Amino acid sequence: MNLFVDAWLWLADPVNWQGSGSIPVRIGEHLFYTALAMVAAALIAIPLGWLIGHTGRGRELAVAISGAARALPTFGLLFLFVMLVGVTLRGPSTVFVLVLLAIPPILAGAYAGLEVIDRRTIDAARGLGMTEWQILWKVEVPLGLPLLLGGLRSATLQVVATATLAAYVNLGGLGYDIVQGIALRKYDQMLGAAILVILLALLFDALFAVLERYAVPRGVRAGRDTDVRTTPTGRRATADASATT
């Protein structure tokens, strides 16, 4: 219990919020690595996922590659790439490893979002004379957005947590305070930085939860929110039967 108190005291200490190695600087570094990895992963995985979901081709290969990527040890990959390309390129190596971590859930969310759409909806769009490009952007992408955001949500939480490994190759971030706290036995600093990582993850989780809620197209959301039992003409048949007996 005293350790948690010490951690909160470390977080509340104004000294730790000033200077080049302050908490805001570490948070900024952590968010920079996270954002860079997520943008790169999204640019790769989302178009590929939409292509797979729209055409139905390559799904098995994508699932196999995604499963293999999930099984890769991130910590080991980080050191492997740093040793291969050199210490001077440890920054790109770290981001590359985080991108590999983020691609599988984003890819899965992108193509799954399109796969779950009722085929009758797609056929109706084709019947209206829409081109394949119009079907993708006006029908499939909006309807598949909630699952895509779910994939982005999962990937972001993984990257936020794993970005702490950047400290092991001297790149900063909140992981720096964790690693330094372990080495110097400053456990208040270690736990305080870990709490900040958890808070960042919870913040992103809440943000994506809100985005997922409002990503559902208005017409679909209205259909889900409408309860036919609330109107006199929409009561269940069983309720009407019981009322008349």
N, C-alpha and C positions, 0 to 999 in steps of 0.2 A: 504494500500500500504506500509506503514511504517513497518508493521509486516513482510511482505515478505522481505523487505530490512534487517530487524533485523535477520531474519532466515538465509539469505545468509551470513550475517556477522558472525553469530554463526558457520555456516559451514566452513567459511574461517579462523576462529580463530585457530592458531596453537596449542593453549592450549587444545582444544577439540580433538586433534588428538594424544595426548600423555597420557600415564598412563594406569592404569588397567581398567578404565571406559571410555576409549576413543572411538571415533567413529569407528576406525577399529576393536576394540574388540567387540563392539556391533554388527557391521555388521557380524563379524565372528560367533558370537553366533546365530544371526538370520539365517545365511546360514546353520549352523550346524543343527538347529532344522528343517529347511526346507528340507535339504538333507536327514536327518534321516527318516523323515515322508514320503518323496516321495519314497525312496528306499523300505521301509517296505510296503507301499501301492502298489507299482508296483509289488513286489514279490507276493503279494496276488491276486491283481486284474487282472494282465495280463494273467497268466496261466488259471485262471478261465474264463476270457473273451474269450480266444482262445478256450477253451473246449466247451463253450456254442456256439460260432460262428461256430465251426467245426461240432459239432454234432447236433446243433439245439435244444438241450434239456435244459430245465431250464431257458429259456429266460424270461418267465413271472415272475418267482420267482425272478430272478436277477433284473428285472425292478422294481418290487415292493419293494425289499429291498433297491435298490439304491434310489428310490423316498423317502422312509421313512428316509434313512440316510441323504438325502439333507435337510429334514425338521427339523432335530434335531438342537436345539440351541447350537452352539459351546461354547459360553460363559458359559451357564448353565452347560453343560456337563463337562467342565473343572473344575469348582468348585465342582461339584458332585463327580467326581473321586478323586479329591484331598482330600475331606472330607472322602471318603470311604476308601482309602488306606493309608492316612496319609500324612503329609507335607513332610516327608523324601523321599517319592516316587513321589513328584510332577513333577519331570522331566519325568519319564516314563508315568505319567498320561497325561501330556501335549502332548507328542509325540503320544500317543494312540488316543487322540481326533483329532489331526491333520491327523492321518492316516485314521480315520473314515471319515473325510472331503474329503480326496483325493481319496478314493476308488471309489465312484460312477462315476465320470467323466472318470477315467482310465478304469474301467470295461466297461462302455458304449462304449468308443472308441475302446477297444480291440475286443468286439464281433460284434460291428457295422462294423468295418473294414473288417471282414470276411463275414458278411452277405450280404454286397453290391456287392461282387464279382459275376460276371456272372456265373450261374450254368453250362453253357456250357464249361467254362474254366475248371471247376472242373471235368466235365465228360470227357473232352479231356485228362486231366492228368491221370485219371483212365484208359482211353483207351490205354495210352502209357505204362501201367503196373506199374505205381507208387503205392507205398503203401500209406496208410492213413497218416503215419508219414511223408513220403516224400511230399505228397500233402500239408500238413500243413506247413512244413518248406520251401519248394521250390516254392510253388505257393501262398498259402493263406497269410502267414505272410508277404512276400514282398509286395503283392498287398494291404494288409490291413494296412501297416505301416503308411501311411499318416493320417488316421483317428485315429490310436493309438496315434500318436504324438500330434494330436489335443486334445485328452483326457488328455494326460500328460501336455500339455500346459495349459489347463483350470485348472487342478488340481494344478499345480505349482503356478499359479497366485493367486488362492484361499489360498493356504498354506502360501505363502509369506505375503499376507495381514493379514491372521488370526494369524500368528506366533507372532504378536505384543501382543496377549493376554497372552503370557508366562510371561510378566512382572507383571501381576496381581498376580501371585504366586511366585514372586521374582526370576525369572529365567533369567533375563537379556534380551538381544536382543535389537533391536531398539525400541521396545515398552516400554522399561524401561525409555528411555529419554522422550517419549511421556507422560507416566503416571507421571513421576517426574515433567515434565514441567507443567502439569495441576495442580498438587498438590501444587507446589511452585509458580505458576503463572509466570513461565518462558516460556512465549508463543513463544519466539524466538527459544528456545530449542525444544519445542513441535512441532512447524511447521517445523523446520529443520530436525528433525528425521522423520516426516511424509513425507517430500520431499524425503528423502533417501529411504524410503519404496517404494514410487512411482517409483523412478528411478530403484530400484532393479526389481520391477515388469515389467517395460518397457524393461529392459535389457533381462530378461528371455523371455518376449514375442517376442522380436526381434530374439533372439537365436532360439526359437522354430519355428518361421516363416521361417527362413533360413533352418532349418532341415526339415520342412515339404516340402519345395520347392524341396529339393534334395533327399527326401525319396521316391519319385515316381520312380519306376524302369525305367531304361534307355529306354527300348523299348516302354513302355507306354508313357513316356515323349516325346520321338521322335514322336510318333503318334499324340500326342496332339499339338506339336509345328509345325508340318507340315501343311501348308495351301495349299490345292490343287488348290486354285485359283491363286497361284503365278506361276504355270507352264502352258505353252501353252496348254498342253493336258488335264489339269485339270480345265479349266475354266468352269464356270457354263453354263448349257445348255441355260439358258435365255440370257446370255451374247453372246453366239454364235449365237443365233437366232436373237438378235437385230443387230449383226454385219452384218449378211447376208441380212437383210431387208433394 
